[in-house]
């Protein structure tokens, strides 16, 4: 049996998108690209200073982040707008948000409130620092997560101080991890019949991204250092200057094949 085209794989699922800026929209964009029926819930423009968070609606960044979505405007601070949203949530499969944790409870759109009207709802949350803990009410920014998560301490050339990665890697990875969690929860729902609350954060994503450097610390107590374009553990891997530019080399050692007897 042929597999469905990737752009249609999630067409049976309806997603309500409450996200803004980058990490949340990255999550929902992944679902939309795979065919989910996404309805983006915009705030009233007068509440957002005339533009939605994330830049001008006609700008390249906003259009890229919110492709393959439909949109509607609701004032969730108004009882009528909230009632409309809850009617949508009663029939939806997924809700995704990246508010500060306290905001959704004030609005009455937290997981517990929506699960009461739709037990099958899968609710995805992205925050800066988690849904609880000492920093949970703080807004999160990509560069701050890169610093606190340790990524800036291993990026850049030795002796030049902390360096951020050239892309918003905390936002992007947190969004992708949330999308993966939502898909896993949808699979589990086929067995249990119930939805669940999927959570991640910018800080969690960055700690995960330290990968083998973090493992070296946990198992060997070795603190990873900046290595610039060189590989931290493999030689010769790096960027080397030549007479007419730069050459990029990445190598690995291969076991020598033994000759037949």
C-alpha positions as CSV (number, residue, x, y, z in Angstrom):
1,X,0.0,0.0,0.0
2,X,1.5,3.4,-0.9
3,X,2.1,5.9,1.9
4,X,0.2,9.2,1.8
5,X,2.1,12.2,0.5
6,X,3.9,14.0,3.4
7,X,1.9,17.2,2.9
8,X,-1.4,15.2,3.5
9,X,-0.3,12.9,6.3
10,X,-2.0,15.0,9.1
11,X,-5.0,16.2,7.2
12,X,-7.5,14.5,9.5
13,X,-6.3,16.6,12.5
14,X,-7.4,20.1,13.4
15,X,-4.9,22.3,15.2
16,X,-5.7,25.6,17.0
17,X,-2.7,27.8,16.9
18,X,-2.4,30.3,19.8
19,X,1.4,30.8,19.2
20,X,3.4,33.9,18.5
21,X,7.0,35.0,17.8
22,X,9.1,31.9,16.7
23,X,9.2,28.8,18.9
24,X,5.5,28.1,18.9
25,X,4.9,29.0,15.2
26,X,7.8,26.7,14.3
27,X,6.0,23.8,16.0
28,X,2.7,24.5,14.3
29,X,4.4,25.1,11.0
30,X,5.7,21.6,11.1
31,X,2.2,20.2,11.6
32,X,0.8,22.5,8.9
33,X,3.5,21.4,6.4
34,X,2.4,17.8,6.9
35,X,-1.2,18.7,6.1
36,X,-2.9,19.4,9.4
37,X,-5.9,21.7,9.3
38,X,-4.5,24.7,11.2
39,X,-6.5,27.7,12.4
40,X,-4.3,30.5,13.7
41,X,-6.1,32.5,16.4
42,X,-4.9,36.1,16.2
43,X,-5.3,38.6,18.9
44,X,-7.1,41.9,18.1
45,X,-4.6,44.2,16.5
46,X,-5.4,47.0,19.0
47,X,-4.3,44.7,21.8
48,X,-1.0,44.0,19.9
49,X,-0.1,47.6,19.1
50,X,-1.3,47.4,15.4
51,X,0.9,44.3,14.5
52,X,1.0,40.8,15.7
53,X,4.1,39.7,17.7
54,X,6.6,38.3,15.3
55,X,6.9,41.2,12.8
56,X,4.8,42.6,10.0
57,X,2.1,40.3,8.6
58,X,3.4,40.8,5.1
59,X,7.0,40.4,6.0
60,X,9.0,37.4,4.9
61,X,9.6,36.1,8.4
62,X,5.9,36.1,9.4
63,X,4.9,34.6,6.1
64,X,7.5,31.9,6.4
65,X,6.5,31.0,10.0
66,X,2.8,30.9,9.4
67,X,2.6,29.3,6.0
68,X,-0.2,26.7,5.3
69,X,-2.4,28.2,8.0
70,X,-5.8,29.8,8.0
71,X,-6.5,32.6,10.5
72,X,-9.2,34.2,12.5
73,X,-9.2,37.0,15.1
74,X,-10.6,36.5,18.6
75,X,-10.5,38.5,21.8
76,X,-9.9,35.9,24.4
77,X,-10.3,38.5,27.1
78,X,-13.9,38.9,26.1
79,X,-16.5,36.3,27.2
80,X,-17.9,36.0,23.7
81,X,-14.5,35.5,22.1
82,X,-13.6,32.9,24.8
83,X,-16.8,31.1,24.2
84,X,-16.1,30.9,20.5
85,X,-12.6,29.5,21.2
86,X,-14.0,26.9,23.5
87,X,-16.5,25.7,20.9
88,X,-13.6,25.3,18.5
89,X,-11.5,23.5,21.1
90,X,-14.4,21.1,21.8
91,X,-14.0,19.7,18.3
92,X,-10.2,20.2,17.7
93,X,-7.5,17.6,18.1
94,X,-4.6,19.9,19.1
95,X,-4.0,23.3,20.8
96,X,-0.6,24.8,20.8
97,X,0.5,27.9,22.8
98,X,3.6,29.6,24.0
99,X,2.3,32.1,26.5
100,X,4.0,32.6,29.8
101,X,2.5,29.8,32.0
102,X,0.4,32.2,34.2
103,X,-1.2,33.8,31.2
104,X,-3.3,30.9,29.9
105,X,-4.7,30.2,33.3
106,X,-5.8,33.8,33.6
107,X,-7.5,33.5,30.2
108,X,-9.2,30.2,31.1
109,X,-7.6,28.3,28.2
110,X,-5.1,26.1,30.1
111,X,-5.0,22.4,29.6
112,X,-7.3,21.5,32.5
113,X,-10.0,23.9,31.3
114,X,-10.0,22.6,27.8
115,X,-9.6,18.9,28.7
116,X,-12.9,19.3,30.7
117,X,-14.7,20.0,27.5
118,X,-12.7,17.8,25.2
119,X,-10.8,14.9,27.0
120,X,-9.2,14.0,23.7
121,X,-7.4,17.3,23.2
122,X,-3.6,17.2,22.9
123,X,-2.3,20.4,24.4
124,X,1.2,21.6,23.4
125,X,3.0,24.2,25.5
126,X,6.4,25.9,24.9
127,X,7.8,28.3,27.6
128,X,11.1,29.9,28.3
129,X,11.9,28.0,31.5
130,X,9.2,25.4,32.1
131,X,5.6,25.4,33.4
132,X,6.8,25.5,37.1
133,X,10.0,26.3,39.0
134,X,11.6,29.6,40.0
135,X,11.8,31.1,36.5
136,X,8.5,29.8,35.1
137,X,6.8,33.2,34.9
138,X,9.7,34.8,33.0
139,X,9.4,35.4,29.3
140,X,12.0,33.4,27.3
141,X,14.3,34.7,24.6
142,X,16.4,32.6,22.3
143,X,19.8,34.3,23.1
144,X,19.1,34.0,26.9
145,X,18.4,30.3,26.5
146,X,21.5,29.8,24.4
147,X,23.5,31.4,27.3
148,X,21.8,29.6,30.2
149,X,21.8,26.3,28.4
150,X,25.5,26.3,27.9
151,X,25.6,26.5,24.2
152,X,27.4,29.9,24.0
153,X,30.2,28.6,26.2
154,X,31.2,26.0,23.5
155,X,30.5,28.2,20.4
156,X,33.1,30.4,18.8
157,X,36.9,30.6,18.8
158,X,38.9,29.9,22.0
159,X,39.6,32.9,24.1
160,X,37.1,35.2,22.4
161,X,34.3,34.9,24.9
162,X,30.8,33.4,24.7
163,X,29.3,33.4,21.2
164,X,25.7,32.8,20.1
165,X,24.8,30.5,17.3
166,X,23.9,32.3,14.1
167,X,20.3,31.0,14.0
168,X,17.6,31.1,16.6
169,X,18.4,27.5,17.6
170,X,16.7,27.5,20.9
171,X,13.4,28.7,19.4
172,X,13.7,26.3,16.5
173,X,14.6,23.2,18.4
174,X,12.0,23.8,21.1
175,X,9.4,24.1,18.4
176,X,10.5,20.9,16.7
177,X,10.6,19.0,20.0
178,X,7.1,20.2,20.8
179,X,5.8,19.0,17.4
180,X,7.4,15.6,18.0
181,X,5.8,15.4,21.4
182,X,2.4,16.3,19.9
183,X,2.7,13.5,17.3
184,X,3.6,11.0,20.0
185,X,0.6,12.1,22.1
186,X,-1.7,11.7,19.1
187,X,-0.3,8.1,18.5
188,X,-0.9,7.3,22.2
189,X,-4.4,8.7,22.0
190,X,-5.3,6.0,19.5
191,X,-4.8,3.5,22.4
192,X,-6.1,5.4,25.4
193,X,-8.7,7.6,23.8
194,X,-7.4,10.5,25.8
195,X,-5.3,13.5,25.1
196,X,-2.5,14.9,27.3
197,X,-0.4,17.9,28.0
198,X,2.9,18.1,26.1
199,X,5.5,20.5,27.5
200,X,8.9,21.8,26.5
201,X,10.9,25.0,26.9
202,X,13.7,26.9,25.3
203,X,16.1,26.1,28.2
204,X,15.2,22.3,28.1
205,X,15.8,22.3,24.3
206,X,19.2,23.9,24.7
207,X,20.4,21.6,27.4
208,X,19.4,18.7,25.2
209,X,21.3,20.2,22.3
210,X,24.6,20.0,24.3
211,X,24.5,16.3,23.5
212,X,27.9,14.7,23.7
213,X,29.5,17.7,25.5
214,X,27.0,17.3,28.2
215,X,27.6,13.5,28.3
216,X,31.3,14.1,28.6
217,X,30.6,16.2,31.7
218,X,28.2,13.8,33.3
219,X,30.3,10.7,32.8
220,X,33.9,12.1,32.7
221,X,33.6,15.4,34.5
222,X,35.2,17.0,31.4
223,X,34.2,20.7,30.7
224,X,33.9,21.2,27.0
225,X,35.6,24.3,25.6
226,X,35.3,26.5,22.5
227,X,36.9,24.9,19.5
228,X,35.9,27.3,16.7
229,X,35.7,25.5,13.4
230,X,37.7,22.5,14.7
231,X,35.9,19.4,15.9
232,X,36.1,19.0,19.7
233,X,37.4,15.4,19.6
234,X,38.3,14.5,16.0
235,X,41.4,15.6,13.9
236,X,41.7,16.8,11.1
237,X,38.2,18.3,11.0
238,X,37.9,22.1,10.4
239,X,38.2,25.0,8.1
240,X,41.7,25.6,6.6
241,X,42.9,28.6,4.7
242,X,44.4,28.0,1.3
243,X,45.9,30.3,-1.4
244,X,42.5,30.9,-3.1
245,X,40.1,30.7,-0.2
246,X,39.1,28.2,2.5
247,X,38.6,24.4,2.4
248,X,36.2,22.6,4.7
249,X,37.4,19.2,5.8
250,X,35.6,16.5,7.9
251,X,37.1,13.1,8.2
252,X,36.7,9.9,10.2
253,X,39.0,7.0,10.8
254,X,37.9,3.8,9.0
255,X,39.1,0.3,10.0
256,X,41.5,-1.2,7.5
257,X,40.0,-4.1,5.7
258,X,42.0,-7.3,6.1
259,X,43.2,-9.2,3.0
260,X,41.8,-12.6,2.4
261,X,44.1,-15.4,3.6
